[in-house]
Amino acid sequence: MSDTEYKDIIHLSRPVSKRHPKMSLLNRAAQFSPFAALSGFEEGIQETARKTTHKRELDDSEKNLINEHLTQLAEVLATTKHSPRVTLEYFEEDDYKTGGAYRTYTGPVKKMDLYKRMLVLADDTRINLDDLTRVDILF
């Protein structure tokens, strides 16, 4: 191929469309950006790597102490109008994997539902009484 073949058009400017506006450099670059061939793969790896803890079994002395504190809490809830403040440690099961995590909550308790065996916190979070590992009433 020689330079003489295109001598008649080499000096002309690039054609511009009247219907389509010129594409921005950002949009042009996006056409060539890498893509995730396995969408969700990275999230799946992170989920698999996330650690959970197994719920430990409490011994009798720990269970008795929690029951004493829950009895005191029930009395305070029955005799006063205000919500008592507590510090709770409890096990929360994971929604996706076996096991879960231990959580700590400090704040007011709205009510104790003995029929459903639940503590209802001020933000309407419900904690199963069987998942409690520590109960401290803050006076």
N, C-alpha and C positions, 0 to 999 in steps of 0.2 A: 504494500500500500504506500503510495507516495503522497506528498503534501499537495500535489496538484489536483488530486481527485476532488477535494472539498474546497478548493480555492474560492469558489463562488459563494459559499455560505459560512465560511470560517469567521468572517468579520461581523456577522449578524448577531443580534442579542438573543437571549433565551426567550422562547415563546411564553407568554403569560395568558392564563385562562381568564375569560371574562365571567364564567359561571362559578368557578371555585376559587376561594381566596387562597393566598399563599400560606402554606403550613408553617407554624412557628417552629423554632429550633427545638423547643421543649417537646413538642408533639412528635417531631421527627426522631429525636433521640429515644423517645418511649417505644418506638417501633422496634428498636434494636436492643432494648433492655432485657436482661435475663428473666426467665419465668420459672415458676416452681412446677416442675414436671409432676411431682408427687405432692399435691396440695394436701395440707394437714399432716404431713409426715413429721415435720419439726415439732408441731404441737403434740403429736402422739409420743414422740421420744421424750419430751419434757414431762408429759403425764406419767409415763412409765418410770422416769427417774425420780418423781416426787415421792418422798418418804411418808409412810404412815406408821402409826404405833398401834400395837395391840392393847386392848383393854386389860388392865391387871385386875386380879381378884383381890378384894379387900379381906383382911383377916377380921375376926370377930370383934376385937377391941376397936378397930377403925369403924366398923359398922355401928357399934354401940355408941361411939362418940358422935357420929353423924346423926343417928336417931335422936340422941339427947338434944343436939342443936336444932334439929327440925321440930322437935316438940316445943322447945323454947320459942322458935320462930312462929309456930302455929299459935301459941299463946299471945305473943306480941301482936300478930295480925288480928286476932280475935278481940283484943282489948283496946287497941288504939285505932284511930282514924287514919293516921299517916302511914306511909309505906316505910318499913324499916330498911335500913341499909345493911347489906351483907357482902361478904367476899365469898365467892363460890369457886371451887375448882371442880370441873366436870369433864367427862369424856364425850366427845362429839364424833359420831360415826361419819366416815367419808361416804359421799354419795356415789363415788365411782369405783373405789378400790376397797379391798378388805382392810379392816383396821380403821384408824381415825387419828384424832389429835386431842390432847388435853388442853382445855381452855380455862382461863380465869376471868371472872366477872366481878366487878365491884360496883354496886349501885343498889337502887331500891328494888324491893320485891313487891309486886302488886297483890298476888294471892297465891295460896297453896291449894291445889285441887287434889285432895286425898283419894277421891274416887278414881281419877285418871292417873294418879301418882305423878303429878307434874307441879313444878314451880313456874309461875307466870311472872316474868320480869316486867319492869316498867315499860319497856319497848315492845311488849307482847311476845317476846321470845319465850319459848317453852322448853324447860329442861326436865327430863325424866329423873325422878328421885333415885332410881337405881343407877344412874350414871354419875352421881355425885361422889367425889372423893374427899371433899373438904367443905365444911360450912362454918363460917365465922359471922356472928351477928355483931355489927358495929354499933355500940351504944353512944 
